[in-house]
Amino acid sequence: MVPSLPADSQPTPADVESAVYAIADRSRQAARSMGRANRAWKDKALRAIGSALLANKQQILAANTKDVEAGRANGTSAALLDRLTLNDTRISALADALENLAGLPDPVGNVVRGQTLPNGLRLRQVNVPMGVVAAIYEARPNVTVDIAGLALKSGNAVILRGGSAAAFTNEALIRVLRDALESVGLPADAVQTVDQYGREGANVLMRARGRVDVLIPRGGRELIQTVVNNSSVPVIETGEGNVHIFIDESASEDMAVEILLNAKTQRPSVCNTVETLLVHSGSTVLPAVAAALSKAGVRLHADDRVRAALPASVESLPATEDDWATEYMDLDLAVAMVDSLDDAVKHIRTWSTGHTEAILTNDLRNAERFIAEIDSAAVIVNASTRFTDGGELGLGAEVGISTQKLHARGPMGLTELTTTKWIVQGEGQVRA
């Protein structure tokens, strides 16, 4: 593990800057080794990490218990506590994700395009590692493993800032990651952290242009905007998930009930959970959908037309303008009635964060129009929004879900952690 400053010292900003820059420089060295590692070597490392997570499960869970208890004592919300919590099932899932990642093709060296010019020059544009990838994220220790695994498989070194809420858990996880890398002959410094330097360490990481190649924030709006607005390092922006589902007048009741329950209640604290439901005024499914959601404990924040159409047994709160803009990350759902697909699209364009939107319909023309007119990172037809996830979409895992339009958009997997290099091969040609 990278040593911290002495416990009895009071580090100055200059001390922290020097320490974080030294970490970044060691990451740069490690990135050179990772960039030369072949697929078999990287996959061996991923499998070693997965085995080590399982072998060290009890130590990891003990560390996580400390973080969860501290969070509960500090009044952390139920949604954030859920994100923070690890258990046997979640650690096993992390190991399984690493195994799946090892089974995916190596993006490094993939030929994006190529040709031979009339003068005989042979051109190839190939995927190559970014180099040093940094990530700043909140109380989600699973992200520590997901990002590290993706970075390593794509030939990068990674610097992590996981936040104080998960400090004990991340310390335990990073120790396991580093030891596993060394066990297969790869540099431990391919995975490092600046957690020991607190918020100032994160600030320095944002200023480490030239030492860090790309910075990825993952968390709530405040964290993401802080990184975007203050970083001199290039940023891939992930976004909050004000996710919508539109039920048109042709959608079947059974499908609507099943999808809404899954999209809202399976895991309310994550960014691909639906936050706003739009129902066509000609649809007949609203009573059944509302009753099922209410029975599952969902609090409905409904507009006047929806409230008038709800069964007497279903309680609701009057919706306000703030509800349309809110990512609840809890068992709350904003509900509005619209008179057309055009009205649904207009509402989504007004309030969406560009993450995921879905339509439930049996009308092919409506589905095609929705796909064409909704400008979000993921557009879904007749399925749960919970599928906007790197693992579910076959990427092995994800660094985050990008809502920007440059380089990476949607769930970011292996390819999104690479850039490209032009390779030009000739036989003595000179430019005329």
Secondary structure by P-SEA (a helix, b strand, c coil): ccccccccccccaaaaaaaaaaaaaaaaaaaaaaaaccaaaaaaaaaaaaaaaaaaaaaaaaaaaaaaaaaaaacccaaaaaaacccaaaaaaaaaaaaaaaaccccccccccccccccbbbbbbbbbbccbbbbbbcccaaaaaaaaaaaaaabbbbbbbccccaaaaaaaaaaaaaaaaaaaccccccccccccccaaaaaaaaaccccccbbbbbccaaaaaaaaaccccccccccccbbbbbbcccccaaaaaaaaaaaccccccccccccbbbbbccccaaaaaaaaaaaabbbbbccaaaaaaccccccccccccccccccccccbbbbbbbccaaaaaaaaaacccccbbbbbcccaaaaaaaaacccccccccccccccccccccccccccccccccccccccccccccbbbbbbbbbcccccc
